[in-house]
Amino acid sequence: MMFGYFFEMVTNNLVFLDPIEIKKETQEDSIEDEDLIAKYSHPTSFKATTGLRGFVNMGSTCFMSSVLQTIIHNPIIRNYFMSEGHIDCLKGKNECITCCVDEIITDFFTSNKTSGFGPTSLLSAAWKSNKSLAGYSEQDAHEFWQFLVNELHHGLTSGDNHNSSTCDCVVHKAFSSDLQSSITCLECGNITNATDPMIDLSLEISGQNDNVVDCLRNFTQTEQLDIKYSCSKCNQRTNATKQLSILKFPNVLSLQLKRFKHNNQSIKIESFIKFPMFINMSEFATISNNVPQAGALNYELFAVVCHIGSVNTGHYITVIKNNEGKWFRFDDSVVTLLEWEQVSKLQAYLLFYMIHQL
């Protein structure tokens, strides 16, 4: 019997915590018994092992393959499907996206197959659910990620329990956060707060920002409102400022670097944005008595989705950090081993960070 696991960061490495019995029987493919290093036949290539497997490109489907790798290797989501799974579904196999993801995760982590997986059922279900995905044209990876996690949310909740603020499905356990908007009247100083649920943050790229932390600072900096603000306290239309902050932090921090602009014409911002392996989010927290200690908001990078090429003829790849602390590049069905120095030079589009304390 194989075992699932949650991860915790200890001395910059991922370690096993309390094992949870997996729902499927396997053939002696325990992750704990795998010696990953022994399977490398070359410094930049490897023989596939449990969980380290690519996807067949079925015609401009690299956007889907790249996003799937971030879901499959998300410890919270993977652990859920390997221990509880998606059961009692009344839909057909090619109609339920959650069933398809369950099938993929099970196949990746309970077999020793090395060939690329062809996600035909998922592609068919996605086409039926969202007509804009139908066909073989390239899609945006961020839009597909949002679509996929929303489908997983609906597939894992019953009845009318789709309220993100009260939902306890695994998607919200992983990604759910609250963003607070604070508007300050410059006439009387009154502050009005509003809270919105979020599952990711989209960050602008500007000439002044050359790293992710600066992008986050730009996202949360105080800005002057362009229009007059109707203050409910002093009953005047006044100048006001607005500031965003994070009221509730997620277990998995999902960041999009907004590389694509679609105005009169579509363009891609090619600027290189440095991204750290570790990030402390305490400076972006809402100022209140309930702010966690700084150490509780340490995150570690585990997945990066990259867009290579132009806005019209691009290609998506993903790099993943596994439980052994090794980085792997997933380029459709080809999987290769990378060093952090190589990873850090990639042109990131989506970044996924896991909090240290689950």
TAURCOR-V785671 format. One record per residue. RES is the residue in one small letter. PHI is phi in radians with two decimals (999 if undefined). Layout:
res->{RES	RES}
phi->{PHI	PHI}
This chain:
res->{m	m	f	g	y	f	f	e	m	v	t	n	n	l	v	f	l	d	p	i	e	i	k	k	e	t	q	e	d	s	i	e	d	e	d	l	i	a	k	y	s	h	p	t	s	f	k	a	t	t	g	l	r	g	f	v	n	m	g	s	t	c	f	m	s	s	v	l	q	t	i	i	h	n	p	i	i	r	n	y	f	m	s	e	g	h	i	d	c	l	k	g	k	n	e	c	i	t	c	c	v	d	e	i	i	t	d	f	f	t	s	n	k	t	s	g	f	g	p	t	s	l	l	s	a	a	w	k	s	n	k	s	l	a	g	y	s	e	q	d	a	h	e	f	w	q	f	l	v	n	e	l	h	h	g	l	t	s	g	d	n	h	n	s	s	t	c	d	c	v	v	h	k	a	f	s	s	d	l	q	s	s	i	t	c	l	e	c	g	n	i	t	n	a	t	d	p	m	i	d	l	s	l	e	i	s	g	q	n	d	n	v	v	d	c	l	r	n	f	t	q	t	e	q	l	d	i	k	y	s	c	s	k	c	n	q	r	t	n	a	t	k	q	l	s	i	l	k	f	p	n	v	l	s	l	q	l	k	r	f	k	h	n	n	q	s	i	k	i	e	s	f	i	k	f	p	m	f	i	n	m	s	e	f	a	t	i	s	n	n	v	p	q	a	g	a	l	n	y	e	l	f	a	v	v	c	h	i	g	s	v	n	t	g	h	y	i	t	v	i	k	n	n	e	g	k	w	f	r	f	d	d	s	v	v	t	l	l	e	w	e	q	v	s	k	l	q	a	y	l	l	f	y	m	i	h	q	l}
phi->{999	-1.59	-2.17	-1.59	-2.87	-1.71	-1.97	-2.43	-1.51	-2.37	0.81	1.17	-2.16	-1.62	-2.22	-1.33	-2.00	-0.84	-1.23	-2.10	-1.14	-1.47	-1.34	-1.86	-1.48	-2.31	-1.93	0.85	-1.99	-1.08	-1.08	-1.15	-1.60	-1.33	-1.84	-1.08	-1.05	-1.16	-1.58	-1.41	-1.63	-2.77	-0.99	-2.01	-2.56	-2.76	-1.52	-1.07	-2.32	-0.91	1.55	-1.73	-2.64	-1.69	-2.08	-1.25	-1.38	-1.74	1.96	0.98	-1.88	-1.11	-1.08	-1.27	-1.05	-1.13	-1.17	-1.03	-1.09	-1.21	-1.35	-1.06	-1.72	-1.42	-0.97	-1.18	-1.21	-1.06	-1.09	-1.09	-1.18	-1.43	-1.90	-1.81	1.43	-1.81	-2.10	1.03	-1.51	-1.65	-1.42	-1.29	-1.00	-1.55	-2.02	-1.85	-1.15	-1.12	-1.06	-1.14	-1.15	-1.02	-1.10	-1.14	-1.09	-1.07	-1.17	-1.20	-1.92	-2.24	-2.50	-1.85	-1.15	-2.00	-1.34	-1.11	-1.54	-1.70	-1.39	-1.14	-1.12	-1.14	-1.08	-1.11	-1.14	-1.15	-1.07	-1.21	-1.40	-2.40	-1.09	-1.18	-1.50	-1.13	1.75	-2.07	-1.53	-1.18	-2.03	-1.46	-1.13	-1.17	-1.10	-1.22	-1.05	-1.09	-1.07	-1.16	-1.19	-1.18	-1.14	-1.10	-1.01	-1.19	-1.26	-1.84	-2.04	-1.98	1.06	-1.74	-1.42	-1.94	-1.23	-1.13	-1.32	-2.04	-1.23	-2.03	-1.20	-1.12	-1.11	-1.30	-1.09	-1.44	-1.89	-1.13	-2.59	-2.16	-1.85	-1.81	-1.90	-2.05	-1.87	-1.94	-1.29	-1.42	-1.56	-2.02	1.45	-1.17	-1.99	-1.97	-1.90	-2.39	-2.10	-2.21	-1.25	-2.41	-2.09	-2.79	-2.11	-1.84	-1.94	-1.25	-1.87	-2.29	-1.13	-1.46	-1.91	-2.09	-2.61	-1.10	-1.08	-1.13	-1.10	-1.16	-1.14	-1.13	-1.13	-1.81	-1.29	-1.23	-2.29	-1.40	-1.23	-1.30	-2.05	-1.17	-1.87	-1.50	-1.42	-1.33	-1.60	-1.64	0.97	-2.24	-1.62	-2.23	-1.30	-2.65	-2.05	-2.30	-2.45	-1.75	-2.61	-1.74	-1.46	-2.22	-1.67	-1.48	-1.27	-2.09	-1.54	-1.93	-2.13	-1.95	-1.60	-1.34	-1.50	-1.97	-2.02	-2.24	-1.88	-1.19	-2.53	-1.53	-2.33	-2.03	-1.49	-1.57	-0.94	-1.42	-2.00	-1.21	-2.28	-1.44	-1.26	-2.13	-2.51	-1.83	-1.70	-1.07	-1.24	-1.81	-1.40	-1.05	-1.31	-2.80	-1.30	-1.79	-1.14	-1.12	-1.08	-0.95	-1.15	-1.39	-1.99	-1.51	-2.12	-2.19	-1.16	-2.32	-2.68	-2.38	-1.79	-2.08	-1.93	-1.93	1.83	-1.57	-1.14	-1.76	-2.27	-1.64	-2.55	-1.81	-2.31	-2.34	-2.04	-2.26	-1.70	-1.54	-1.23	-1.59	1.39	-1.70	-1.69	-2.22	-1.72	-1.92	-2.06	0.96	-1.58	-1.68	-2.14	-2.31	-1.51	-2.17	-1.68	-1.01	-1.01	-1.25	-1.06	-1.15	-1.69	-1.33	-1.55	-1.26	-2.06	-2.15	-2.24	-2.22	-2.03	-1.77	-1.18	-1.20	-1.92	-1.46}
